[in-house]
């Protein structure tokens, strides 16, 4: 640990942009200087591209970018380079939680996430004004936290006007349903303006929640893609059904549970999850359409599993089994999975990030290999956000967001909690000490 502390000091001292946080403490800089060299020496590499683990490599980082990856022992480095011997360690790309809800000003929770190896998050329905501010503060190094990408949520009036979370995400200076990131839409809405406002407020994508017609879903997809932003939607956007959401061209659909809802389900008609749907031709057609269109699935298995487990009777047990089977079927078709938790950040040092458990469930219950689960939380999430050109894998030219683990995570997914070192934007951070999930 002493070597780690010295390394952090060495690299950070050559950086620019260090600042003081609200408590007067020196915050770590967000970027290293462009000529600083950091070498992660003699590490086994899982780069997230689909290749097997490559043993014994040096990862050379110049500034915030990965410059090259070479076989250990083949190069000598300048005297000014910071070398850290990671013999026995395993490097994987920094994790991304592809579905979070950042509520109640979670600055401390964001720091805990970063120190646990979560380098970016996709917020799916928060206060856009606050998220833009906290994102900027993180980018400047004023506070520690993952990169934040957020959605502009749209839904029908029956949803927005009656949802407590919509009220929490709407500042007092906006009428409910009129904030650019929390908008009421219906068949008469000016969709071009709705999308333009989402772009202006800094949203990475539009989230279509509920009480939206299939026609409006289609119009949103066309306009959002024309403007170059993503479209993310619930799998069942009542009255639009999963078939409609996929056909419209949505980039990512959330909640595998919704794929098992009866096609005639509507709010107020009781539970929609029908276990018989898992063997239906209808589900097969939906999954085939997703595969053909490249629609990604954000299954949020953990949060649905936990809700059903609260009353663990025979009916709910069968629903949980059906949920896992949907994810297995999607994965078997080659549908790219996005690893997201649908949960807020941790609130204390003792709390393990939910993403660890989400990945474990994907492996233990849904049939993914550990490497495939890690890919769902790295490369696939980068694709979902549209940032795969710079993030999500460990390759030359990409930003150095890297976790060093004590053990091989492709042999046991639980090893992702055993962190030796977190690198964010080319800078080392001291990780939080965590137990196994």
C-alpha positions in Angstrom: 0.0 0.0 0.0 2.9 2.4 0.7 4.0 2.0 -3.0 0.5 2.8 -4.1 0.4 6.0 -2.0 3.8 7.1 -3.4 2.6 6.4 -6.9 -0.5 8.5 -6.5 1.6 11.3 -5.2 4.1 11.1 -8.0 1.7 11.1 -10.8 -0.7 13.7 -9.3 2.1 16.1 -8.5 2.9 16.4 -12.2 -0.8 17.1 -13.0 -2.7 20.3 -13.4 -6.1 21.2 -12.2 -6.0 20.0 -8.6 -8.6 21.9 -6.5 -10.1 21.9 -3.1 -13.4 20.3 -2.2 -16.1 21.8 -0.2 -14.4 20.8 3.1 -11.1 22.4 2.2 -9.4 19.2 1.4 -7.3 18.8 -1.7 -9.3 16.9 -4.3 -7.4 14.6 -6.7 -6.9 16.1 -10.2 -9.2 14.9 -13.0 -6.5 14.6 -15.6 -2.7 14.0 -15.5 -0.4 16.1 -17.5 -0.1 15.1 -21.2 3.6 14.1 -20.9 3.4 12.0 -17.7 4.0 8.3 -18.2 2.5 5.6 -16.0 3.4 1.9 -16.6 1.3 -0.8 -15.1 3.9 -3.5 -15.1 3.7 -7.3 -15.5 -0.1 -7.6 -15.2 -2.5 -10.1 -16.8 -4.9 -8.4 -19.1 -8.6 -8.9 -19.8 -9.1 -6.1 -22.3 -12.9 -6.5 -22.8 -12.7 -7.0 -26.6 -13.6 -10.7 -26.5 -10.0 -11.9 -26.3 -8.8 -14.3 -23.6 -6.7 -13.2 -20.7 -3.2 -12.2 -21.9 -0.6 -12.8 -19.2 2.5 -10.8 -18.4 2.0 -7.4 -20.2 2.9 -3.8 -19.5 0.2 -1.2 -20.0 1.9 2.1 -20.9 -0.3 5.2 -20.2 0.8 8.6 -21.4 -1.3 11.4 -20.0 -4.9 10.0 -19.8 -4.6 7.7 -22.8 -3.3 4.1 -23.2 -0.3 4.5 -25.4 0.6 0.9 -26.0 0.5 -2.6 -24.5 3.7 -4.7 -24.7 5.0 -8.0 -23.4 6.6 -7.5 -20.0 10.4 -7.2 -20.1 10.7 -6.1 -23.8 11.0 -2.4 -23.2 12.9 0.0 -21.0 11.1 3.2 -19.9 12.3 6.7 -19.3 13.6 7.6 -15.9 10.7 9.9 -15.3 8.1 7.2 -15.9 6.1 6.0 -12.8 6.3 2.2 -12.8 4.1 0.1 -10.5 4.8 -3.6 -10.3 1.5 -5.5 -10.5 2.8 -9.0 -10.7 0.0 -11.4 -10.0 -2.6 -8.8 -10.7 -5.4 -8.8 -13.4 -6.4 -5.7 -15.4 -9.9 -5.2 -16.6 -11.7 -2.1 -18.0 -13.3 0.2 -15.5 -16.9 -0.8 -14.8 -19.9 1.1 -15.9 -23.3 0.8 -14.1 -25.7 1.1 -17.0 -28.8 1.9 -14.9 -28.7 4.1 -11.8 -30.8 6.6 -10.0 -28.8 9.4 -8.5 -31.1 11.0 -6.0 -30.7 12.9 -2.7 -27.4 14.5 -3.6 -25.2 11.4 -3.5 -21.7 12.9 -3.6 -20.3 10.5 -1.1 -21.9 7.6 -2.8 -20.4 8.6 -6.1 -16.9 8.6 -4.5 -17.5 5.1 -3.1 -18.6 3.9 -6.5 -15.4 5.2 -8.2 -13.1 3.8 -5.6 -14.9 0.4 -6.1 -14.0 0.5 -9.8 -17.2 2.0 -11.3 -15.9 4.7 -13.6 -19.1 5.8 -15.3 -22.9 5.6 -14.7 -26.0 6.0 -16.8 -28.7 7.9 -14.8 -32.2 6.9 -15.9 -34.5 9.7 -14.5 -33.0 12.3 -12.3 -32.8 16.1 -11.9 -30.9 17.1 -15.0 -29.8 20.5 -13.6 -28.2 18.9 -10.6 -26.7 16.0 -12.7 -25.1 18.5 -15.1 -23.5 20.4 -12.2 -22.2 17.3 -10.5 -20.9 15.9 -13.8 -19.0 19.2 -14.4 -17.5 19.1 -10.9 -16.3 15.6 -11.4 -14.8 16.5 -14.8 -12.9 19.4 -13.1 -11.6 17.2 -10.3 -13.5 19.2 -7.7 -15.0 16.0 -6.3 -14.4 12.3 -6.9 -16.9 10.2 -8.8 -17.6 8.3 -12.0 -18.4 10.1 -15.3 -22.2 10.8 -15.4 -24.4 10.3 -18.4 -28.0 11.1 -17.9 -31.3 10.7 -19.6 -34.2 13.1 -20.4 -37.2 11.1 -19.3 -40.5 11.4 -21.2 -43.9 9.9 -20.3 -47.6 10.5 -20.5 -49.4 12.9 -18.1 -50.9 10.0 -16.1 -47.3 9.0 -15.2 -45.4 12.3 -14.8 -48.1 14.1 -12.7 -48.5 11.1 -10.3 -45.0 9.8 -9.9 -43.1 10.9 -6.8 -39.7 10.4 -8.5 -40.8 12.8 -11.3 -41.6 15.4 -8.7 -38.2 14.9 -7.0 -36.4 15.4 -10.3 -38.3 18.7 -11.1 -37.0 21.9 -9.5 -39.4 24.4 -8.2 -38.8 26.8 -11.1 -40.4 24.3 -13.5 -43.9 23.2 -13.8 -44.2 19.5 -13.3 -43.7 17.8 -16.7 -42.1 20.9 -18.3 -38.4 20.4 -17.3 -36.3 19.5 -20.3 -35.2 16.3 -18.6 -38.7 15.4 -17.2 -41.2 16.0 -19.9 -44.9 15.1 -20.4 -45.5 13.9 -24.0 -48.6 12.8 -25.9 -49.8 12.5 -29.5 -50.0 16.3 -29.8 -46.5 17.0 -28.5 -43.9 18.9 -30.6 -41.4 16.0 -30.5 -38.7 18.0 -32.3 -38.8 20.6 -29.5 -38.8 17.9 -26.8 -35.7 16.3 -28.3 -34.0 19.7 -28.9 -34.5 20.6 -25.2 -33.0 17.3 -24.1 -29.9 17.9 -26.2 -29.6 21.4 -24.9 -29.8 20.3 -21.2 -26.9 17.8 -21.8 -28.8 14.5 -21.9 -27.1 11.6 -23.6 -30.3 9.9 -24.4 -34.1 10.0 -24.2 -35.7 7.6 -21.7 -39.3 6.6 -22.7 -40.9 5.5 -19.5 -44.7 4.8 -19.8 -48.1 6.0 -20.9 -46.7 6.7 -24.4 -48.3 5.5 -27.7 -46.4 3.5 -30.2 -46.7 6.4 -32.7 -45.0 8.8 -30.2 -42.3 6.2 -29.5 -41.5 6.0 -33.2 -41.4 9.7 -33.6 -39.1 10.1 -30.7 -36.7 7.5 -32.1 -36.6 9.2 -35.5 -36.0 12.6 -34.1 -33.5 11.6 -31.4 -31.4 9.6 -33.9 -31.5 12.5 -36.3 -30.1 14.7 -33.6 -27.4 12.1 -32.7 -28.6 11.1 -29.2 -29.7 7.7 -27.9 -33.2 6.3 -27.2 -33.6 4.2 -24.1 -37.0 2.8 -23.1 -38.8 0.5 -20.7 -39.5 -2.8 -22.4 -43.2 -2.3 -21.9 -44.2 1.3 -22.5 -47.9 1.1 -22.0 -49.8 1.4 -24.3 -46.8 0.7 -26.6 -45.8 -3.0 -26.2 -42.3 -4.5 -26.4 -42.9 -5.3 -30.1 -43.6 -1.6 -30.8 -40.7 -0.4 -28.8 -38.3 -2.6 -30.7 -39.8 -1.9 -34.1 -39.5 1.8 -33.4 -35.7 1.6 -33.3 -35.0 2.0 -29.6 -31.3 1.5 -28.8 -31.7 -0.1 -25.4 -34.7 -1.6 -23.6 -34.7 -1.9 -19.8 -36.2 -4.6 -17.6 -36.4 -8.2 -18.8 -39.5 -8.6 -16.7 -41.5 -6.4 -19.1 -40.9 -8.9 -21.9 -43.0 -11.4 -19.9 -46.0 -9.1 -19.4 -49.2 -10.2 -21.1 -49.8 -8.3 -24.3 -53.1 -7.0 -23.0 -51.6 -5.8 -19.7 -52.4 -2.2 -18.5 -51.7 -0.3 -15.3 -54.2 -1.2 -12.6 -54.9 -4.6 -14.0 -52.7 -6.4 -11.5 -49.3 -8.1 -12.0 -48.4 -8.4 -15.6 -45.6 -11.0 -15.5 -47.0 -14.2 -16.9 -44.5 -17.1 -16.7 -46.2 -18.9 -19.7 -44.9 -16.1 -21.9 -41.3 -17.4 -21.6 -42.2 -20.2 -24.0 -44.4 -18.2 -26.3 -43.9 -17.6 -30.0 -44.5 -13.9 -29.2 -41.4 -13.7 -27.0 -39.4 -15.5 -29.6 -40.4 -13.0 -32.2 -39.6 -10.1 -30.0 -36.1 -11.5 -29.2 -35.5 -12.2 -32.9 -36.4 -8.7 -33.8 -34.1 -7.3 -31.1 -31.2 -9.5 -32.5 -31.9 -8.4 -36.0 -32.1 -4.6 -35.1 -29.2 -4.7 -32.7 -31.4 -3.7 -29.8 -29.6 -4.0 -26.4 -31.2 -5.4 -23.3 -30.7 -3.9 -19.8 -32.3 -6.8 -17.8 -31.9 -5.3 -14.2 -32.1 -8.8 -12.9 -31.1 -8.1 -9.4 -33.7 -5.5 -8.5 -36.5 -7.6 -9.9 -35.2 -10.8 -8.3 -35.0 -9.0 -4.9 -38.6 -7.7 -5.2 -40.0 -11.1 -6.0 -37.8 -12.7 -3.2 -39.4 -10.6 -0.5 -42.4 -12.9 -0.7 -40.7 -16.1 -1.8 -43.6 -18.3 -2.5 -44.0 -20.8 -5.3 -45.5 -18.3 -7.7 -42.7 -15.8 -7.2 -40.1 -18.5 -7.4 -41.4 -19.5 -10.8 -41.4 -15.8 -11.9 -37.8 -15.5 -10.9 -36.9 -18.6 -12.9 -38.8 -17.2 -15.9 -36.9 -13.9 -15.6 -33.5 -15.7 -15.7 -34.7 -17.8 -18.7 -35.6 -14.6 -20.6 -32.0 -13.3 -20.1 -30.6 -16.7 -21.1 -32.7 -16.7 -24.3 -31.6 -13.2 -25.2 -28.0 -14.0 -24.5 -28.2 -17.2 -26.6 -29.4 -15.1 -29.6 -26.5 -12.8 -29.4 -28.4 -9.9 -28.0 -26.0 -7.6 -26.2 -26.7 -7.3 -22.5 -26.2 -4.0 -20.6 -25.4 -4.5 -16.9 -27.4 -2.0 -14.8 -28.8 -2.1 -11.2 -31.7 0.3 -11.2 -30.5 1.4 -7.8 -28.8 4.4 -6.1 -25.1 4.6 -5.1 -23.9 3.0 -1.8 -24.3 5.1 1.3 -21.5 3.9 3.5 -18.0 2.3 3.3 -19.5 -1.0 4.4 -22.0 -1.2 1.5 -20.9 -3.1 -1.5 -21.9 -1.6 -4.9 -25.0 -3.3 -6.3 -23.2 -3.8 -9.6 -21.1 -6.5 -8.1 -24.2 -8.5 -7.2 -25.8 -7.8 -10.6 -22.9 -9.4 -12.3 -22.9 -12.3 -10.0 -26.6 -13.0 -10.7 -26.0 -12.8 -14.4 -23.4 -15.4 -14.0 -25.0 -17.7 -11.4 -28.6 -17.4 -12.6 -28.6 -16.3 -16.2 -25.8 -18.4 -17.6 -23.2 -15.8 -18.6 -19.6 -16.5 -18.2 -17.7 -14.2 -15.9 -16.0 -12.6 -18.9 -19.3 -12.0 -20.6 -20.7 -10.4 -17.5 -17.7 -8.1 -17.3 -18.2 -7.2 -20.9 -21.8 -6.3 -20.2 -20.5 -3.8 -17.6 -17.7 -2.4 -19.8 -17.8 -2.6 -23.6 -21.5 -3.1 -23.9 -22.4 -0.2 -21.5 -20.0 2.0 -23.5 -21.9 1.1 -26.7 -25.2 1.8 -25.0 -23.9 5.3 -24.1 -22.3 5.9 -27.5 -18.8 6.3 -26.0 -17.2 3.0 -27.2 -14.7 4.9 -29.3 -12.8 6.1 -26.2 -14.0 3.9 -23.4 -15.1 0.4 -22.4 -12.0 -1.6 -23.4 -8.3 -1.6 -22.7 -6.7 -0.7 -26.1 -4.2 1.8 -27.4 -5.7 5.2 -27.9 -8.5 4.8 -25.4 -8.9 6.6 -22.1 -7.1 4.7 -19.3 -10.0 3.7 -17.1 -8.6 0.5 -15.6 -9.1 -1.7 -12.5 -6.4 -4.0 -11.2 -7.7 -7.0 -9.3 -6.0 -9.5 -7.1 -7.4 -12.6 -8.8 -8.6 -13.6 -12.2 -12.2 -12.4 -12.5 -12.8 -14.6 -15.6 -12.4 -17.6 -13.3 -14.7 -16.2 -10.5 -16.8 -13.2 -11.0 -16.6 -12.5 -7.2 -13.0 -11.4 -7.8 -14.2 -8.1 -9.1 -14.5 -6.9 -5.5 -10.9 -7.7 -4.7 -9.4 -4.4 -6.0 -5.7 -3.5 -5.8 -5.8 -0.3 -7.8 -8.3 1.9 -9.8 -7.0 4.1 -12.6 -9.3 6.8 -13.8 -8.3 9.1 -16.7 -4.8 7.8 -16.3 -4.6 8.6 -12.6 -4.3 6.0 -9.8 -6.8 6.1 -6.9 -6.6 4.2 -3.6 -9.5 1.8 -3.6 -12.0 1.2 -0.8 -11.5 -2.1 1.0 -14.5 -4.3 0.2 -15.5 -7.9 1.0 -16.9 -10.4 -1.4 -20.4 -9.7 -2.6 
